[in-house]
C-alpha cells in the first residue's frame, strides 16, 4: 500500500481542495510540469518541498509519505471505502500466504476484533 503513496496522496489532496496544478505549483514555487511529475511519480520532491506541500494541504509530512493515516473524521465516504478495500486485500494476502498458520491467524484476528468490541 505504501508503494507510490506520495504521488497518490499529492494528487488526492490537490483534488480534494479543488486546486489546479498551476495554482499549487505557483504556491510552492515550481513549474506545473514539475508538480505533475511529483503527482505521477516520475519526479521526487526534496524534503523542503514535501514540507511546503504538507503545509499547503494542511497535513503532516508523515501523512504525505505514508507513515500515518488520515484522521477518519476528515475522510470522505469514498476514501473510507477505498481504505477498507485496501485493508481487506492486505488481510486476504496475509491470510493466504501461509495456510499452515490458519489457526494462529484466526486467533490473532479474534483478539483484534475482541479489542475493538470491548472498547464500545
PyMOL CGO cylinders between C-alpha atoms (Angstrom):
from pymol import cmd
from pymol.cgo import CYLINDER

trace = [
    CYLINDER, 0.00, 0.00, 0.00, 2.91, 2.38, 0.61, 0.3, 1, 1, 1, 1, 1, 1,
    CYLINDER, 2.91, 2.38, 0.61, 4.31, 1.96, -2.89, 0.3, 1, 1, 1, 1, 1, 1,
    CYLINDER, 4.31, 1.96, -2.89, 3.95, 5.30, -4.67, 0.3, 1, 1, 1, 1, 1, 1,
    CYLINDER, 3.95, 5.30, -4.67, 1.89, 6.69, -1.79, 0.3, 1, 1, 1, 1, 1, 1,
    CYLINDER, 1.89, 6.69, -1.79, 3.36, 10.19, -2.10, 0.3, 1, 1, 1, 1, 1, 1,
    CYLINDER, 3.36, 10.19, -2.10, 2.22, 10.81, -5.71, 0.3, 1, 1, 1, 1, 1, 1,
    CYLINDER, 2.22, 10.81, -5.71, -1.21, 9.36, -4.93, 0.3, 1, 1, 1, 1, 1, 1,
    CYLINDER, -1.21, 9.36, -4.93, -1.68, 11.49, -1.82, 0.3, 1, 1, 1, 1, 1, 1,
    CYLINDER, -1.68, 11.49, -1.82, -0.46, 14.65, -3.55, 0.3, 1, 1, 1, 1, 1, 1,
    CYLINDER, -0.46, 14.65, -3.55, -3.00, 14.25, -6.34, 0.3, 1, 1, 1, 1, 1, 1,
    CYLINDER, -3.00, 14.25, -6.34, -5.84, 13.28, -3.97, 0.3, 1, 1, 1, 1, 1, 1,
    CYLINDER, -5.84, 13.28, -3.97, -5.20, 16.24, -1.67, 0.3, 1, 1, 1, 1, 1, 1,
    CYLINDER, -5.20, 16.24, -1.67, -4.99, 18.71, -4.55, 0.3, 1, 1, 1, 1, 1, 1,
    CYLINDER, -4.99, 18.71, -4.55, -8.25, 17.40, -5.99, 0.3, 1, 1, 1, 1, 1, 1,
    CYLINDER, -8.25, 17.40, -5.99, -9.96, 17.44, -2.56, 0.3, 1, 1, 1, 1, 1, 1,
    CYLINDER, -9.96, 17.44, -2.56, -9.05, 21.11, -2.18, 0.3, 1, 1, 1, 1, 1, 1,
    CYLINDER, -9.05, 21.11, -2.18, -10.22, 21.84, -5.73, 0.3, 1, 1, 1, 1, 1, 1,
    CYLINDER, -10.22, 21.84, -5.73, -6.83, 23.29, -6.66, 0.3, 1, 1, 1, 1, 1, 1,
    CYLINDER, -6.83, 23.29, -6.66, -5.47, 23.34, -10.21, 0.3, 1, 1, 1, 1, 1, 1,
    CYLINDER, -5.47, 23.34, -10.21, -1.90, 22.14, -10.70, 0.3, 1, 1, 1, 1, 1, 1,
    CYLINDER, -1.90, 22.14, -10.70, -0.87, 25.64, -11.79, 0.3, 1, 1, 1, 1, 1, 1,
    CYLINDER, -0.87, 25.64, -11.79, -2.21, 27.14, -8.55, 0.3, 1, 1, 1, 1, 1, 1,
    CYLINDER, -2.21, 27.14, -8.55, -0.30, 24.62, -6.39, 0.3, 1, 1, 1, 1, 1, 1,
    CYLINDER, -0.30, 24.62, -6.39, 2.86, 24.94, -8.48, 0.3, 1, 1, 1, 1, 1, 1,
    CYLINDER, 2.86, 24.94, -8.48, 2.77, 28.75, -8.09, 0.3, 1, 1, 1, 1, 1, 1,
    CYLINDER, 2.77, 28.75, -8.09, 2.18, 28.47, -4.33, 0.3, 1, 1, 1, 1, 1, 1,
    CYLINDER, 2.18, 28.47, -4.33, 5.17, 26.17, -3.76, 0.3, 1, 1, 1, 1, 1, 1,
    CYLINDER, 5.17, 26.17, -3.76, 7.44, 27.82, -6.32, 0.3, 1, 1, 1, 1, 1, 1,
    CYLINDER, 7.44, 27.82, -6.32, 7.79, 25.18, -9.04, 0.3, 1, 1, 1, 1, 1, 1,
    CYLINDER, 7.79, 25.18, -9.04, 6.61, 24.80, -12.62, 0.3, 1, 1, 1, 1, 1, 1,
    CYLINDER, 6.61, 24.80, -12.62, 3.38, 22.94, -13.37, 0.3, 1, 1, 1, 1, 1, 1,
    CYLINDER, 3.38, 22.94, -13.37, 5.25, 20.14, -15.14, 0.3, 1, 1, 1, 1, 1, 1,
    CYLINDER, 5.25, 20.14, -15.14, 7.39, 19.63, -12.01, 0.3, 1, 1, 1, 1, 1, 1,
    CYLINDER, 7.39, 19.63, -12.01, 4.27, 19.29, -9.85, 0.3, 1, 1, 1, 1, 1, 1,
    CYLINDER, 4.27, 19.29, -9.85, 2.81, 16.93, -12.44, 0.3, 1, 1, 1, 1, 1, 1,
    CYLINDER, 2.81, 16.93, -12.44, 5.94, 14.80, -12.09, 0.3, 1, 1, 1, 1, 1, 1,
    CYLINDER, 5.94, 14.80, -12.09, 5.50, 14.71, -8.31, 0.3, 1, 1, 1, 1, 1, 1,
    CYLINDER, 5.50, 14.71, -8.31, 1.90, 13.58, -8.75, 0.3, 1, 1, 1, 1, 1, 1,
    CYLINDER, 1.90, 13.58, -8.75, 2.60, 10.88, -11.33, 0.3, 1, 1, 1, 1, 1, 1,
    CYLINDER, 2.60, 10.88, -11.33, 5.72, 9.57, -9.59, 0.3, 1, 1, 1, 1, 1, 1,
    CYLINDER, 5.72, 9.57, -9.59, 8.29, 10.46, -12.26, 0.3, 1, 1, 1, 1, 1, 1,
    CYLINDER, 8.29, 10.46, -12.26, 9.90, 13.12, -10.03, 0.3, 1, 1, 1, 1, 1, 1,
    CYLINDER, 9.90, 13.12, -10.03, 10.57, 13.16, -6.30, 0.3, 1, 1, 1, 1, 1, 1,
    CYLINDER, 10.57, 13.16, -6.30, 10.26, 16.34, -4.27, 0.3, 1, 1, 1, 1, 1, 1,
    CYLINDER, 10.26, 16.34, -4.27, 13.11, 17.16, -1.89, 0.3, 1, 1, 1, 1, 1, 1,
    CYLINDER, 13.11, 17.16, -1.89, 12.39, 17.28, 1.87, 0.3, 1, 1, 1, 1, 1, 1,
    CYLINDER, 12.39, 17.28, 1.87, 11.83, 21.06, 1.86, 0.3, 1, 1, 1, 1, 1, 1,
    CYLINDER, 11.83, 21.06, 1.86, 9.30, 20.72, -0.99, 0.3, 1, 1, 1, 1, 1, 1,
    CYLINDER, 9.30, 20.72, -0.99, 7.49, 17.92, 0.88, 0.3, 1, 1, 1, 1, 1, 1,
    CYLINDER, 7.49, 17.92, 0.88, 7.19, 20.30, 3.86, 0.3, 1, 1, 1, 1, 1, 1,
    CYLINDER, 7.19, 20.30, 3.86, 5.79, 23.06, 1.63, 0.3, 1, 1, 1, 1, 1, 1,
    CYLINDER, 5.79, 23.06, 1.63, 3.23, 20.65, 0.16, 0.3, 1, 1, 1, 1, 1, 1,
    CYLINDER, 3.23, 20.65, 0.16, 2.22, 19.37, 3.60, 0.3, 1, 1, 1, 1, 1, 1,
    CYLINDER, 2.22, 19.37, 3.60, 1.76, 22.94, 4.83, 0.3, 1, 1, 1, 1, 1, 1,
    CYLINDER, 1.76, 22.94, 4.83, -0.30, 23.89, 1.78, 0.3, 1, 1, 1, 1, 1, 1,
    CYLINDER, -0.30, 23.89, 1.78, -2.60, 20.87, 2.14, 0.3, 1, 1, 1, 1, 1, 1,
    CYLINDER, -2.60, 20.87, 2.14, -2.82, 21.05, 5.94, 0.3, 1, 1, 1, 1, 1, 1,
    CYLINDER, -2.82, 21.05, 5.94, -1.40, 17.58, 6.57, 0.3, 1, 1, 1, 1, 1, 1,
    CYLINDER, -1.40, 17.58, 6.57, 1.81, 16.25, 8.09, 0.3, 1, 1, 1, 1, 1, 1,
    CYLINDER, 1.81, 16.25, 8.09, 4.84, 15.21, 6.11, 0.3, 1, 1, 1, 1, 1, 1,
    CYLINDER, 4.84, 15.21, 6.11, 4.41, 11.77, 7.68, 0.3, 1, 1, 1, 1, 1, 1,
    CYLINDER, 4.41, 11.77, 7.68, 0.94, 11.56, 6.15, 0.3, 1, 1, 1, 1, 1, 1,
    CYLINDER, 0.94, 11.56, 6.15, 2.28, 12.51, 2.71, 0.3, 1, 1, 1, 1, 1, 1,
    CYLINDER, 2.28, 12.51, 2.71, 4.99, 9.86, 2.99, 0.3, 1, 1, 1, 1, 1, 1,
    CYLINDER, 4.99, 9.86, 2.99, 2.60, 7.14, 4.16, 0.3, 1, 1, 1, 1, 1, 1,
    CYLINDER, 2.60, 7.14, 4.16, 3.82, 6.95, 7.76, 0.3, 1, 1, 1, 1, 1, 1,
    CYLINDER, 3.82, 6.95, 7.76, 0.46, 7.84, 9.25, 0.3, 1, 1, 1, 1, 1, 1,
    CYLINDER, 0.46, 7.84, 9.25, -3.11, 7.53, 8.17, 0.3, 1, 1, 1, 1, 1, 1,
    CYLINDER, -3.11, 7.53, 8.17, -5.59, 10.32, 7.67, 0.3, 1, 1, 1, 1, 1, 1,
    CYLINDER, -5.59, 10.32, 7.67, -7.95, 11.00, 10.57, 0.3, 1, 1, 1, 1, 1, 1,
    CYLINDER, -7.95, 11.00, 10.57, -11.16, 9.06, 9.91, 0.3, 1, 1, 1, 1, 1, 1,
    CYLINDER, -11.16, 9.06, 9.91, -13.35, 12.05, 10.80, 0.3, 1, 1, 1, 1, 1, 1,
    CYLINDER, -13.35, 12.05, 10.80, -11.80, 14.05, 7.95, 0.3, 1, 1, 1, 1, 1, 1,
    CYLINDER, -11.80, 14.05, 7.95, -12.21, 11.29, 5.36, 0.3, 1, 1, 1, 1, 1, 1,
    CYLINDER, -12.21, 11.29, 5.36, -14.92, 11.23, 2.70, 0.3, 1, 1, 1, 1, 1, 1,
    CYLINDER, -14.92, 11.23, 2.70, -17.12, 8.15, 2.30, 0.3, 1, 1, 1, 1, 1, 1,
    CYLINDER, -17.12, 8.15, 2.30, -15.21, 7.30, -0.89, 0.3, 1, 1, 1, 1, 1, 1,
    CYLINDER, -15.21, 7.30, -0.89, -11.86, 7.48, 0.94, 0.3, 1, 1, 1, 1, 1, 1,
    CYLINDER, -11.86, 7.48, 0.94, -13.19, 5.23, 3.70, 0.3, 1, 1, 1, 1, 1, 1,
    CYLINDER, -13.19, 5.23, 3.70, -14.49, 2.71, 1.14, 0.3, 1, 1, 1, 1, 1, 1,
    CYLINDER, -14.49, 2.71, 1.14, -11.12, 2.74, -0.64, 0.3, 1, 1, 1, 1, 1, 1,
    CYLINDER, -11.12, 2.74, -0.64, -9.16, 2.22, 2.56, 0.3, 1, 1, 1, 1, 1, 1,
    CYLINDER, -9.16, 2.22, 2.56, -11.46, -0.64, 3.63, 0.3, 1, 1, 1, 1, 1, 1,
    CYLINDER, -11.46, -0.64, 3.63, -10.88, -2.29, 0.23, 0.3, 1, 1, 1, 1, 1, 1,
    CYLINDER, -10.88, -2.29, 0.23, -7.09, -1.89, 0.57, 0.3, 1, 1, 1, 1, 1, 1,
    CYLINDER, -7.09, -1.89, 0.57, -7.10, -3.33, 4.09, 0.3, 1, 1, 1, 1, 1, 1,
    CYLINDER, -7.10, -3.33, 4.09, -9.25, -6.27, 3.01, 0.3, 1, 1, 1, 1, 1, 1,
    CYLINDER, -9.25, -6.27, 3.01, -6.84, -7.01, 0.14, 0.3, 1, 1, 1, 1, 1, 1,
    CYLINDER, -6.84, -7.01, 0.14, -3.91, -6.96, 2.56, 0.3, 1, 1, 1, 1, 1, 1,
    CYLINDER, -3.91, -6.96, 2.56, -5.74, -9.20, 5.04, 0.3, 1, 1, 1, 1, 1, 1,
    CYLINDER, -5.74, -9.20, 5.04, -6.60, -11.61, 2.22, 0.3, 1, 1, 1, 1, 1, 1,
    CYLINDER, -6.60, -11.61, 2.22, -2.98, -11.77, 1.02, 0.3, 1, 1, 1, 1, 1, 1,
    CYLINDER, -2.98, -11.77, 1.02, -1.75, -12.09, 4.59, 0.3, 1, 1, 1, 1, 1, 1,
    CYLINDER, -1.75, -12.09, 4.59, -4.21, -14.92, 5.25, 0.3, 1, 1, 1, 1, 1, 1,
    CYLINDER, -4.21, -14.92, 5.25, -3.41, -16.81, 2.03, 0.3, 1, 1, 1, 1, 1, 1,
    CYLINDER, -3.41, -16.81, 2.03, 0.38, -16.55, 2.23, 0.3, 1, 1, 1, 1, 1, 1,
    CYLINDER, 0.38, -16.55, 2.23, 0.87, -19.09, 5.00, 0.3, 1, 1, 1, 1, 1, 1,
    CYLINDER, 0.87, -19.09, 5.00, -2.07, -21.52, 5.11, 0.3, 1, 1, 1, 1, 1, 1,
    CYLINDER, -2.07, -21.52, 5.11, -0.30, -23.71, 7.68, 0.3, 1, 1, 1, 1, 1, 1,
    CYLINDER, -0.30, -23.71, 7.68, -0.74, -20.87, 10.20, 0.3, 1, 1, 1, 1, 1, 1,
    CYLINDER, -0.74, -20.87, 10.20, -4.52, -20.55, 9.78, 0.3, 1, 1, 1, 1, 1, 1,
    CYLINDER, -4.52, -20.55, 9.78, -5.32, -21.30, 13.41, 0.3, 1, 1, 1, 1, 1, 1,
    CYLINDER, -5.32, -21.30, 13.41, -2.78, -18.75, 14.66, 0.3, 1, 1, 1, 1, 1, 1,
    CYLINDER, -2.78, -18.75, 14.66, -4.08, -16.14, 12.22, 0.3, 1, 1, 1, 1, 1, 1,
    CYLINDER, -4.08, -16.14, 12.22, -7.69, -16.77, 13.19, 0.3, 1, 1, 1, 1, 1, 1,
    CYLINDER, -7.69, -16.77, 13.19, -6.80, -16.40, 16.85, 0.3, 1, 1, 1, 1, 1, 1,
    CYLINDER, -6.80, -16.40, 16.85, -4.97, -13.13, 16.14, 0.3, 1, 1, 1, 1, 1, 1,
    CYLINDER, -4.97, -13.13, 16.14, -7.95, -11.77, 14.19, 0.3, 1, 1, 1, 1, 1, 1,
    CYLINDER, -7.95, -11.77, 14.19, -10.29, -12.76, 17.01, 0.3, 1, 1, 1, 1, 1, 1,
    CYLINDER, -10.29, -12.76, 17.01, -8.10, -10.88, 19.51, 0.3, 1, 1, 1, 1, 1, 1,
    CYLINDER, -8.10, -10.88, 19.51, -8.16, -7.79, 17.30, 0.3, 1, 1, 1, 1, 1, 1,
    CYLINDER, -8.16, -7.79, 17.30, -11.96, -7.96, 16.97, 0.3, 1, 1, 1, 1, 1, 1,
    CYLINDER, -11.96, -7.96, 16.97, -12.35, -8.54, 20.71, 0.3, 1, 1, 1, 1, 1, 1,
    CYLINDER, -12.35, -8.54, 20.71, -10.19, -5.48, 21.42, 0.3, 1, 1, 1, 1, 1, 1,
    CYLINDER, -10.19, -5.48, 21.42, -12.41, -3.31, 19.25, 0.3, 1, 1, 1, 1, 1, 1,
    CYLINDER, -12.41, -3.31, 19.25, -15.67, -4.65, 20.64, 0.3, 1, 1, 1, 1, 1, 1,
    CYLINDER, -15.67, -4.65, 20.64, -14.55, -4.25, 24.27, 0.3, 1, 1, 1, 1, 1, 1,
    CYLINDER, -14.55, -4.25, 24.27, -13.93, -0.53, 23.70, 0.3, 1, 1, 1, 1, 1, 1,
    CYLINDER, -13.93, -0.53, 23.70, -17.58, 0.09, 22.74, 0.3, 1, 1, 1, 1, 1, 1,
]
cmd.load_cgo(trace, "trace")
